[in-house]
Amino acid sequence: MIGISRNRYWTETTLGRLRFPATWTYRVRAWSVAAVVSVTGCDFLESSTDFSPGDNEGGAIAFASTRSGNFDIYLMDANGANVQQVTVSDVDERSPTWSPDGTLIAYSKRHEPFNDDIFAMTIASGVETNLTDTPGSDGFPCWSPDGLRITFESRRDGNANVYIMDADGFGLERLTTHPAYDGQPSWSPDGTQIVFESGREVFIHPTHDIDSTEIATVEEAQRDPRNNDPSFNHQIYLMNVDGTDIRRLTFHADNDRSPSFSPDGTQILFVSDRDGNDEIYLMNADGSEPRNLTYSPFDDYNPSWSSDGSRIAFVSEQTGNPNIFVMTKDGTQSASLTLDPKIDLTPQWMPGSFFSQRERCLLCPGRGGPQLGR
């Protein structure tokens, strides 16, 4: 596999590492060093000769995959081993999120076209509970740090807005009321703030210039006949947990989305296409100093922090289809966790190190749900 230079013409005189395999360009010559490492029963070319997924001290990762046909929820060790199917259904289940104590997973489950609800499953028993049941689609759940509430996006009132409910599905509150898209919420570690993406601003972006000008704030928007949102560029916003004091963190003419606080609350991961394709960025919690972590010609998205903040799981299409990778928090080293020919999305790291080397997620015979065993 060969990469593309940053200026697309192979005329740069700079050193730049490409992620797969460990290939780089220098003075228009291509160099390559690769190491073969076994992960989930597959061989892959490491993106760095001194980095591997490591042992299983990082707990477990939940993710959605089509490897059984439709989207189901799966678990794997943080090193990519012991992949196990959690949900067994003929409808799509996506966007898993862990409860803080690691005993439950909340996720969206499709009922019919354009109608998803939020469910929660107890890992030990495999029993799932429907937390929302509305005609509008609910998705992207995120558990509060104290485990008492869940925030999510919902279209129950027409367009997507951010909602919050108790962990049992009661106590519903709407946090945003904007006519444009508001969604993909994520909690701050102290539980006082929620970061989310919004399409409430409109920009004009000349094709011959990198500068852009904000021309409007969206006051009213309607979905098209195919149920799609208007195509406004999304930006990252922050608000208090009660929906007050909404403030904007990113100011770019391209799309910024999928924000996530670091475990210590000082930084925010997000996805941006400001460099031409989806890349994973890191910025300070106040929106300052955004920086590209992936620098890849392939789309990278769905970032998720490890519980100690040292690693980031994410989805990359560098292998030809979406698979799950892990990298150090500065983006300097990365490795593949899955190499499946189907689609793997939305990895979510288990809070804390609840799995040890001796603990494994085992399918419970006759039920299809997982249980923990030694």
Backbone hydrogen bonds, N-H to C=O, Kabsch-Sander energy under -0.5 kcal/mol:
donor,donor_aa,acceptor,acceptor_aa,energy
8,R,5,S,-1.6
16,G,14,T,-0.5
16,G,25,T,-0.9
18,L,23,T,-2.9
22,A,46,E,-0.7
23,T,18,L,-0.5
23,T,21,P,-2.3
24,W,31,W,-1.9
25,T,16,G,-1.0
26,Y,29,R,-2.2
28,V,12,E,-0.6
29,R,26,Y,-1.7
31,W,24,W,-2.4
33,V,22,A,-2.5
37,V,35,A,-0.6
37,V,44,F,-1.4
39,V,37,V,-0.5
39,V,42,C,-2.4
42,C,39,V,-2.1
44,F,37,V,-1.1
46,E,35,A,-2.3
46,E,44,F,-0.7
47,S,334,S,-0.9
51,F,48,S,-1.1
59,G,56,N,-1.4
61,I,76,M,-3.0
62,A,348,Q,-2.6
63,F,74,Y,-2.2
64,A,345,L,-2.2
65,S,72,D,-2.4
66,T,343,I,-2.0
68,S,70,N,-0.5
69,G,66,T,-2.2
72,D,65,S,-2.4
74,Y,63,F,-3.2
75,L,84,Q,-2.8
76,M,61,I,-1.7
77,D,81,A,-3.1
78,A,59,G,-2.1
80,G,77,D,-2.2
84,Q,75,L,-3.0
86,V,73,I,-3.2
87,T,73,I,-1.5
93,E,71,F,-1.8
94,R,108,S,-2.3
97,T,106,A,-2.2
99,S,104,L,-2.3
102,G,99,S,-2.1
105,I,121,M,-2.1
106,A,97,T,-2.8
107,Y,119,F,-2.4
108,S,94,R,-2.2
109,K,117,D,-2.9
110,R,92,D,-2.8
111,H,115,N,-3.1
112,E,115,N,-1.2
115,N,112,E,-2.0
117,D,109,K,-2.4
119,F,107,Y,-3.1
120,A,129,T,-2.1
121,M,105,I,-2.8
122,T,127,V,-2.5
123,I,103,T,-2.8
123,I,121,M,-0.6
126,G,122,T,-3.0
129,T,120,A,-2.8
131,L,118,I,-2.9
131,L,129,T,-0.6
132,T,118,I,-1.2
138,D,116,D,-2.8
139,G,153,E,-2.7
142,C,151,T,-2.1
144,S,149,R,-3.0
147,G,144,S,-1.8
150,I,165,M,-2.8
151,T,142,C,-2.6
152,F,163,Y,-2.1
153,E,139,G,-2.5
154,S,161,N,-2.4
155,R,137,S,-2.3
158,G,155,R,-2.1
159,N,157,D,-0.6
161,N,154,S,-2.1
163,Y,152,F,-3.2
164,I,173,E,-2.8
165,M,150,I,-2.3
166,D,170,F,-3.6
167,A,148,L,-2.5
169,G,166,D,-2.3
173,E,164,I,-2.9
175,L,162,V,-2.8
175,L,173,E,-0.5
176,T,162,V,-1.4
182,D,160,A,-1.5
183,G,197,E,-2.4
186,S,195,V,-2.1
188,S,193,Q,-2.4
191,G,188,S,-2.0
194,I,239,M,-2.8
195,V,186,S,-2.9
196,F,237,Y,-2.5
197,E,183,G,-2.5
198,S,235,Q,-2.5
199,G,181,Y,-2.5
201,E,233,N,-0.5
202,V,216,A,-2.3
204,I,213,T,-2.4
209,D,206,P,-1.1
213,T,204,I,-2.0
215,I,202,V,-2.2
216,A,202,V,-1.4
218,V,200,R,-2.9
224,D,228,N,-1.9
227,N,224,D,-2.4
232,F,230,P,-1.8
235,Q,198,S,-2.6
237,Y,196,F,-3.3
238,L,247,R,-2.8
239,M,194,I,-2.0
240,N,244,T,-2.9
241,V,192,T,-1.9
243,G,240,N,-2.3
247,R,238,L,-2.9
249,L,236,I,-3.1
250,T,236,I,-1.3
256,D,234,H,-2.9
257,R,271,V,-2.9
260,S,269,L,-1.9
262,S,267,Q,-2.8
265,G,262,S,-2.0
268,I,283,M,-2.8
269,L,260,S,-3.0
270,F,281,Y,-2.1
271,V,257,R,-3.2
272,S,279,E,-2.4
273,D,255,N,-1.6
275,D,277,N,-0.5
276,G,273,D,-1.9
279,E,272,S,-2.5
281,Y,270,F,-3.4
281,Y,279,E,-0.5
282,L,291,R,-2.2
283,M,268,I,-2.1
284,N,288,S,-2.8
285,A,266,T,-2.2
287,G,284,N,-2.4
291,R,282,L,-1.9
293,L,280,I,-3.2
294,T,280,I,-0.8
300,D,278,D,-2.2
301,Y,315,V,-2.7
304,S,313,A,-2.3
306,S,311,R,-2.4
309,G,306,S,-1.6
312,I,327,M,-2.8
313,A,304,S,-2.8
314,F,325,F,-2.4
315,V,301,Y,-3.4
316,S,323,N,-2.6
317,E,299,D,-2.1
320,G,317,E,-1.7
323,N,316,S,-2.2
325,F,314,F,-3.2
326,V,335,A,-2.6
327,M,312,I,-2.3
328,T,333,Q,-2.0
329,K,310,S,-1.8
331,G,328,T,-2.4
335,A,326,V,-2.4
337,L,324,I,-3.1
338,T,324,I,-1.8
344,D,322,P,-2.0
345,L,64,A,-3.3
348,Q,62,A,-2.8
350,M,60,A,-3.3
354,F,352,G,-0.9
359,E,356,S,-0.8
360,R,373,G,-1.7
362,L,360,R,-0.8
362,L,371,Q,-2.4
364,C,369,G,-3.1
367,R,364,C,-1.9
368,G,364,C,-1.9
371,Q,362,L,-2.0
373,G,360,R,-1.6
